[in-house]
Amino acid sequence: MAKEILWIYMDRSICALIPKKRGVGYLRQPYGHHINSEMEKFRDDLNGVDIYGLDGHLQIMVDKAEYEDKDLVFGKAVIERLASYHSLPFRHVSLNEFWLNHPV
């Protein structure tokens, strides 16, 4: 299985599973407890949105749903930035695939 960020829109947020650097599977806590200057810059570039990552996925509170981003232009722009930080490809997935891969 190739390592890639899996993402969806959920609860007016962009949610992403971040692969482990070593081993297989996805991080249980992709963000939190420590200041990360690159993620803080990412957050500030998105007008200070909240970012959570203690529940098995990274949740970026963008106040947008998938039906409002029909061609996923906004979502892809956000995830491209995240993918460049992690040096990983990304793929938009179904809700079912997201939860099948979720680490928690």
C-alpha positions in Angstrom: 0.0 0.0 0.0 1.5 3.4 -1.1 1.6 6.0 1.6 -0.8 8.9 0.9 -2.9 11.3 2.7 -6.6 10.3 2.5 -9.1 13.2 2.9 -12.8 14.0 2.9 -15.1 16.8 3.9 -16.9 16.0 7.1 -18.8 18.2 9.6 -18.0 21.4 7.7 -14.3 20.5 8.0 -11.6 18.9 5.9 -10.5 15.7 7.6 -7.3 13.9 6.6 -5.6 10.7 7.6 -1.8 11.2 7.8 0.3 8.1 7.2 3.0 7.0 9.7 6.6 7.8 8.6 7.7 4.3 9.6 5.5 1.2 9.5 2.0 1.0 8.1 -1.2 2.7 9.0 -2.1 6.2 10.0 -1.1 8.4 12.9 -3.4 8.3 16.0 -2.5 11.9 16.9 -1.4 13.7 13.7 -1.3 17.1 15.5 -1.5 18.4 19.0 0.3 18.9 22.3 3.3 20.6 20.7 3.7 23.8 18.8 4.6 23.2 15.2 5.6 26.5 13.4 4.8 25.1 9.9 1.3 24.0 10.9 0.8 27.4 12.7 1.7 29.2 9.5 -0.6 26.8 7.5 -3.4 27.7 10.0 -2.8 31.4 9.8 -2.8 31.3 6.0 -6.3 29.8 6.3 -7.5 32.9 8.3 -6.8 31.3 11.7 -9.0 28.3 11.4 -8.9 25.7 14.2 -7.0 22.5 13.6 -7.4 19.4 15.7 -5.5 16.2 15.5 -5.9 14.1 18.6 -8.6 11.7 17.5 -7.0 9.8 14.7 -7.3 12.3 12.0 -6.4 15.9 11.2 -9.5 18.1 11.3 -9.2 21.5 9.6 -12.3 23.6 10.5 -12.9 25.4 7.2 -16.6 26.0 7.6 -17.3 24.5 4.2 -19.0 21.3 3.0 -18.4 19.2 -0.1 -21.5 20.4 -1.8 -20.2 24.0 -1.6 -16.9 22.9 -3.3 -18.4 20.9 -6.1 -15.1 20.4 -8.1 -13.1 20.2 -4.8 -11.0 23.2 -5.8 -10.8 24.6 -2.3 -10.3 21.3 -0.7 -7.5 20.3 -3.0 -5.8 23.6 -2.5 -5.8 23.1 1.3 -4.7 19.5 1.1 -1.9 20.3 -1.5 -0.4 22.6 1.1 -0.6 19.9 3.8 0.8 17.3 1.4 3.8 19.4 0.5 4.5 19.8 4.2 4.4 16.0 4.7 6.0 15.3 1.2 3.2 12.9 0.4 0.6 12.4 -2.3 -3.1 12.7 -1.4 -6.4 11.3 -2.5 -10.0 12.3 -1.9 -11.9 9.2 -0.6 -15.4 8.1 0.3 -16.6 8.3 3.9 -16.5 4.5 4.0 -12.9 4.3 2.9 -11.9 7.0 5.3 -13.4 5.1 8.3 -12.0 1.7 7.2 -8.5 3.2 7.3 -9.0 5.3 10.5 -6.6 4.3 13.2 -8.9 4.8 16.2 
